Amino acid sequence: MNARVEDFNADDLRHDWSVAEISDLFEQPFNDLLFQAQSLHRQHFDPNSVQVSSLLSIKTGKCPEDCAYCPQSVRHDAELNVDPLMPLAEVLDAAGKAKAMGSTRFCMGAAWRSPKDKDLDKVIDMVKGVKALGMETCLTLGMLTEKQTQRLKAAGLDYYNHNLDTSPEFYGEIISTRTYQDRLDTLSHVRDAGIHVCCGGIVGMGETRRDRIGLLQQLANQPQHPESVPINMLVRVEGTPLADESELDHLEFVRTLAVARIMMPHSYVRLSAGREKMSDELQALCFHAGANSIFYGEKLLTTTNPDTEHDMALFAKLGISVMQ
């Protein structure tokens, strides 16, 4: 099957993608794939506008999980400054600065397996405070119960991030302390509570293309497509099991973004971790492939990110504006 743009009705969102169909998308000539992705992208988004989010680690390190890519795990030997939950005033100060730089969404991440209710009380105050600044709010706190998601919805939370990371088949090579079903259950709680879902994965962890296909299949075949789909390039951190993993071919990364755009045409596809090591030319290809969201600011949770001046200069060269 060689799918063409005219074969797709952009308003007919699919949730029944087969492995063979996704594989056919990946195997198209590169120019054909990007043309298809860009054509669908233009049906739903301004192709020269990018949504900008900022990310803050509100509690860093000592996570009991064993995610092979993550320096925050207590099981790894990465050098990391461990910090307890930040005071509310510091979080709101950081959010205000992010808004002044142009961010419209403020994402807060805490290194928990799942938050205790007493911790959630403090995080809820952060959500309310950031909302009062006029920004969209996003959290990533680990696994949530149904009751916790309802409390976060009542507080005004807009997005919850909970990535699937990779395919079900490769997942056990990366994480053993939390099952794939655990992740799906949390996503179900979030969706049922009426909170927007931010869910994607990481590529370049030693997985095969078949695993990248499996990840995108899981994302697109959910009952509703995630409103935001972050595609992360592995950041290799010393002291983690994946520190010496080979770098993923950059054109394969662009293909993955393009296929995500085709399969989930209404979703924001975020060019996420790993941008610091990407050339301007590679990022331009990613935007052409349908990426229309980034994390803005010089740091993600624990790893570095391009500085804001560089991002603004790149946007100026590409004629890209920041969504308001």
ZIRA-V333642 format. One record per run of one state. SS is the DSSP state (H for helix, E for strand, L for the rest). FROM is the first residue (numbers start at 1). LEN is the number of residues. If there is no record, write none. Layout:
ss=SS from=FROM len=LEN
ss=SS from=FROM len=LEN
This chain:
ss=L from=1 len=4
ss=H from=5 len=3
ss=L from=8 len=11
ss=H from=19 len=8
ss=L from=27 len=3
ss=H from=30 len=15
ss=L from=45 len=4
ss=E from=49 len=12
ss=L from=61 len=2
ss=E from=63 len=1
ss=L from=64 len=9
ss=E from=73 len=1
ss=L from=74 len=9
ss=E from=83 len=1
ss=L from=84 len=4
ss=H from=88 len=13
ss=L from=101 len=4
ss=E from=105 len=6
ss=L from=111 len=3
ss=E from=114 len=1
ss=L from=115 len=2
ss=H from=117 len=16
ss=L from=133 len=3
ss=E from=136 len=5
ss=L from=141 len=2
ss=E from=143 len=1
ss=L from=144 len=2
ss=H from=146 len=10
ss=L from=156 len=3
ss=E from=159 len=3
ss=L from=162 len=3
ss=E from=165 len=1
ss=L from=166 len=2
ss=H from=168 len=4
ss=L from=172 len=8
ss=H from=180 len=13
ss=L from=193 len=3
ss=E from=196 len=3
ss=L from=199 len=2
ss=E from=201 len=3
ss=L from=204 len=5
ss=H from=209 len=12
ss=L from=221 len=7
ss=E from=228 len=6
ss=L from=234 len=16
ss=H from=250 len=14
ss=L from=264 len=4
ss=E from=268 len=4
ss=L from=272 len=3
ss=H from=275 len=3
ss=L from=278 len=2
ss=H from=280 len=9
ss=L from=289 len=4
ss=E from=293 len=3
ss=L from=296 len=3
ss=E from=299 len=1
ss=L from=300 len=4
ss=E from=304 len=1
ss=L from=305 len=3
ss=H from=308 len=11
ss=L from=319 len=2
ss=E from=321 len=2
ss=L from=323 len=2
